[in-house]
């Protein structure tokens, strides 16, 4: 039975890449919001802020809006667009560089 060299090489590459785990989806719990630190599920040490990058979906931001009310007075209101992370929130992260860096993608719904 002849074995195709290309097939064997592709299988070796797939196995090697899977073993390296260049990225991995993981979950954690926010311990402190500023500076952010996260407890990764199944680990003892929290992830320090230096190893965490936040996406815009979890960075707190607000917008200031001005308008005239029914009396014609100018009213300015600050409206939260995205609430900042809070302690105890669960987050979805991408583990990168063999666990040297983490990217917080989103909050866990619920």
trRosetta pair geometry for C-beta under 8 A, 3 or more apart (Angstrom, degrees):
i j d omega theta_ij theta_ji phi_ij phi_ji
3 7 7.0 -121 178 67 77 116
3 8 5.9 60 149 -50 117 120
4 7 4.1 76 79 5 105 110
4 8 6.9 179 90 -10 56 83
5 8 5.7 -57 -149 38 35 111
5 9 6.2 33 155 -18 69 107
6 9 5.8 -56 -147 38 30 109
6 10 6.3 31 155 -20 65 107
7 10 5.8 -55 -147 36 30 112
7 11 6.5 30 154 -18 64 106
8 11 5.8 -56 -151 36 31 111
8 12 6.5 32 152 -20 64 106
9 12 5.6 -53 -148 35 33 113
9 13 6.4 33 154 -19 66 105
10 13 5.7 -53 -147 36 31 111
10 14 6.4 32 154 -18 65 106
11 14 5.7 -54 -147 37 31 112
11 15 6.3 29 156 -17 65 108
12 15 5.9 -57 -148 39 29 109
12 16 6.2 29 155 -19 65 109
13 16 5.8 -56 -145 37 30 111
13 17 6.2 28 157 -17 65 108
14 17 5.9 -55 -144 38 28 109
14 18 6.3 28 157 -18 63 108
15 18 5.8 -54 -145 37 29 111
15 19 6.4 29 155 -19 63 109
16 19 5.8 -60 -151 37 29 111
16 20 6.5 30 153 -23 64 106
17 20 5.8 -54 -149 30 33 112
17 22 7.2 -40 -163 -9 79 110
18 21 7.4 22 175 -64 38 63
20 98 7.5 -81 177 -79 71 99
21 24 5.2 2 -174 -51 109 117
21 95 7.8 -1 152 97 110 115
21 98 6.8 101 85 -107 94 64
22 96 7.3 2 158 -146 66 62
22 97 7.7 11 -162 -74 64 29
22 98 7.7 -44 -121 -52 37 67
23 94 5.6 -10 -168 -179 110 101
23 95 6.5 150 -159 77 51 58
23 96 5.4 -8 -105 -98 84 67
24 94 7.4 146 70 -161 36 55
24 95 4.4 -15 59 53 90 112
25 92 6.9 -15 -167 -173 96 95
25 93 7.5 147 -158 82 49 47
25 94 6.2 -32 -99 -104 56 63
25 95 7.6 -143 -62 11 7 85
26 40 6.0 4 148 -150 135 106
26 41 6.9 -161 -179 37 93 97
26 92 7.9 151 83 -160 37 51
26 93 5.2 -28 71 70 83 95
26 94 7.6 137 24 -111 79 16
26 95 5.1 46 2 -30 126 113
26 102 7.8 -71 60 -131 120 113
27 40 7.8 124 87 -152 41 61
27 41 5.2 26 80 -9 88 128
27 90 6.3 4 -176 -178 105 104
27 91 7.1 162 -154 82 59 45
27 92 6.1 -31 -101 -104 73 54
27 93 7.0 157 -99 20 21 85
27 108 6.6 43 -141 -68 114 132
28 38 4.1 66 130 164 141 114
28 39 5.7 167 -166 80 94 43
28 40 4.5 -51 -95 -98 113 47
28 41 6.2 -138 -92 -19 52 71
28 47 7.0 -34 -139 12 165 124
28 90 7.2 168 89 -152 33 63
28 91 5.6 -19 65 59 81 91
28 93 5.8 12 10 -3 112 131
28 102 7.9 19 -2 -175 148 154
29 38 6.7 153 72 -159 33 73
29 39 4.9 -14 58 56 90 99
29 41 7.8 93 -13 -65 89 75
29 88 6.6 -20 -174 -147 106 28
29 89 7.1 159 -153 82 62 35
29 90 5.5 -37 -97 -98 71 65
29 91 7.5 155 -101 14 21 80
30 33 6.1 38 167 -80 132 68
30 36 6.7 -63 -140 -151 101 89
30 37 7.6 111 -161 76 58 47
30 38 5.7 -43 -100 -102 47 79
30 85 5.0 -179 -109 167 160 118
30 86 6.7 124 87 89 143 31
30 87 5.6 -133 112 -119 95 34
30 88 6.6 -32 67 31 87 25
30 89 4.7 19 19 54 122 84
30 90 7.8 -137 -1 -77 79 18
30 91 6.2 78 -47 -18 92 119
31 37 4.7 -40 58 93 112 96
31 38 6.4 -180 3 -104 87 21
31 39 5.4 93 -52 -26 110 95
31 46 5.3 -41 1 -127 152 146
31 87 6.3 0 171 -135 23 92
32 35 6.8 43 110 74 116 48
32 36 6.7 -177 93 -133 70 26
32 37 4.8 36 40 31 96 98
32 87 6.2 -1 -99 -90 33 104
33 36 6.0 -15 -162 -95 31 73
33 84 6.0 87 -178 140 133 110
33 85 4.7 177 -127 93 96 86
33 86 5.7 -27 -65 -112 136 29
33 87 6.0 -99 -28 -45 91 69
34 84 7.7 -5 -46 167 111 142
35 49 3.7 -41 156 -65 119 158
36 49 5.2 118 60 -109 64 89
36 52 5.5 -106 98 94 116 150
36 54 6.8 117 4 -61 164 119
36 85 6.3 53 -113 67 115 146
36 104 7.7 -83 159 -19 153 150
37 46 4.7 49 163 147 111 130
37 47 6.3 172 -160 77 65 56
37 48 5.9 -23 -113 -121 100 37
37 49 6.0 -66 -68 -48 72 74
37 52 7.6 -169 -107 -9 35 146
38 46 6.4 158 78 -166 29 88
38 47 4.8 -10 61 48 85 110
38 52 6.5 121 6 -94 115 142
38 91 6.5 -72 -126 46 136 128
38 93 7.1 131 124 -52 164 148
38 102 7.1 -117 54 107 137 156
38 104 7.3 164 -53 -83 153 118
39 43 7.2 -167 -174 70 66 91
39 46 4.9 -56 -82 -105 66 84
39 47 7.6 -173 -85 8 19 79
40 43 4.4 32 75 23 102 126
40 46 7.8 147 1 -136 72 41
40 47 5.9 76 -33 -32 104 112
40 93 7.7 -81 -108 49 95 144
40 102 7.9 -143 -79 -96 118 152
47 51 5.3 -109 -176 79 95 122
47 52 5.9 106 129 -59 116 106
47 102 5.6 5 -177 11 158 147
48 51 5.5 87 64 12 73 99
48 52 7.4 -151 103 -6 38 99
49 52 5.6 -72 -145 39 37 110
51 100 6.6 -135 -137 162 110 45
51 101 5.6 -150 -168 -113 74 44
51 102 5.8 55 134 14 91 91
52 101 7.8 163 -83 -163 24 62
52 102 5.1 -23 -106 73 68 100
52 103 7.8 147 -160 -94 56 24
52 104 6.3 27 -169 -23 104 105
53 101 6.8 19 -6 -179 107 106
53 102 7.2 -179 25 91 70 49
53 103 4.9 -22 69 -109 102 72
53 104 7.2 -165 87 17 48 74
54 58 5.2 -118 -162 80 102 106
54 59 5.1 118 128 -65 129 92
54 85 7.8 -125 -122 -20 131 129
54 104 5.2 -14 -115 53 61 114
55 58 6.0 75 61 19 72 93
55 59 7.3 -139 101 -13 32 96
55 103 6.7 61 -43 174 99 94
55 104 6.3 -139 11 90 84 66
55 105 5.7 33 6 -130 143 36
55 106 7.4 -30 60 -58 132 58
56 59 5.6 -56 -133 32 40 112
56 61 7.9 -19 -163 -1 84 136
56 82 7.4 162 160 -8 67 168
57 82 6.8 -162 -163 -134 33 142
57 105 7.1 12 55 161 132 47
57 106 5.3 -26 113 -102 142 73
57 107 7.7 -136 137 -3 102 79
58 82 7.2 -155 -125 166 10 128
58 84 7.8 62 163 -152 63 43
58 85 5.5 28 176 -58 104 103
58 91 6.9 33 -109 -126 152 123
58 104 5.3 -55 39 121 159 120
58 105 8.0 96 -19 102 123 18
58 106 6.8 -175 -52 -122 106 26
58 107 6.4 140 -101 -45 101 83
59 82 6.6 60 78 98 50 138
59 84 7.1 -13 -172 -113 33 74
60 80 7.4 -46 -161 -148 89 105
60 82 5.9 -154 -124 102 35 82
60 83 5.9 -22 -113 172 94 27
60 84 2.8 -41 -43 -61 131 83
60 85 7.4 -119 -39 4 98 54
61 80 7.8 129 91 -156 38 62
61 81 5.2 -26 93 55 87 112
61 82 5.3 38 37 43 81 98
62 78 5.1 46 145 173 135 97
62 79 6.1 168 -164 82 90 37
62 80 4.7 -54 -100 -102 99 47
62 81 5.9 168 -115 2 33 80
63 78 7.3 166 83 -154 33 59
63 79 5.4 -20 62 61 84 92
63 81 5.4 70 -14 -46 101 115
64 76 6.1 7 -178 -177 101 102
64 77 7.3 167 -152 86 57 36
64 78 5.0 -29 -97 -98 74 75
64 79 7.7 160 -95 16 24 72
65 76 7.2 166 85 -152 40 56
65 77 5.5 -19 62 63 89 85
65 78 7.8 156 17 -97 70 26
65 79 6.0 14 3 -2 116 118
66 74 6.1 4 -174 -175 107 98
66 75 7.0 166 -150 85 59 43
66 76 4.6 -22 -96 -98 86 80
66 77 7.8 160 -86 18 39 63
67 74 7.6 170 94 -148 20 59
67 75 6.0 -22 68 61 67 89
68 72 5.6 -15 -173 -147 121 36
68 73 6.7 145 -152 71 70 28
68 74 5.9 -44 -94 -93 66 52
68 75 7.2 118 -132 13 17 84
69 72 7.3 -50 68 16 64 17
69 73 5.2 -7 37 59 106 84
69 75 5.0 66 -42 -18 103 130
80 83 5.6 40 164 -78 139 69
83 86 7.5 -23 143 -27 113 106
85 89 5.7 -136 -159 51 79 142
85 91 7.3 -13 -125 -69 126 130
85 104 7.7 -18 -74 155 144 162
85 107 7.7 177 -109 -85 82 103
86 89 5.3 101 61 -26 71 115
89 107 5.8 -57 175 -133 121 107
89 108 7.7 165 171 34 74 85
90 107 7.0 95 80 -169 59 68
90 108 3.9 -26 101 27 108 130
91 104 5.1 -24 169 -147 141 106
91 105 7.7 145 173 48 90 62
91 106 7.0 166 -156 90 73 37
91 107 5.8 -57 -105 -111 67 45
91 108 6.4 -131 -86 -18 13 84
92 104 7.5 112 75 -161 48 60
92 105 4.9 -51 99 61 95 107
92 106 4.9 4 45 59 112 84
92 107 7.5 49 7 117 85 5
92 108 5.9 124 -41 -73 87 74
93 102 4.9 -2 -180 -174 133 107
93 103 6.3 148 -161 74 74 46
93 104 5.3 -41 -100 -99 88 53
93 105 6.4 169 -110 3 28 86
94 102 7.0 153 74 -158 48 57
94 103 4.4 -10 53 57 101 103
94 105 5.9 81 -20 -44 96 114
95 99 5.4 -9 -175 -93 118 59
95 101 7.9 138 -165 84 46 50
95 102 5.8 -24 -105 -104 56 82
96 100 7.2 -66 98 60 68 75
96 101 4.5 -31 71 78 103 99
96 102 6.9 176 20 -88 83 28
96 103 6.4 51 -14 -11 122 102
97 100 4.0 -59 108 47 116 109
97 101 4.9 59 31 19 120 98
99 102 7.9 7 -150 -61 48 91
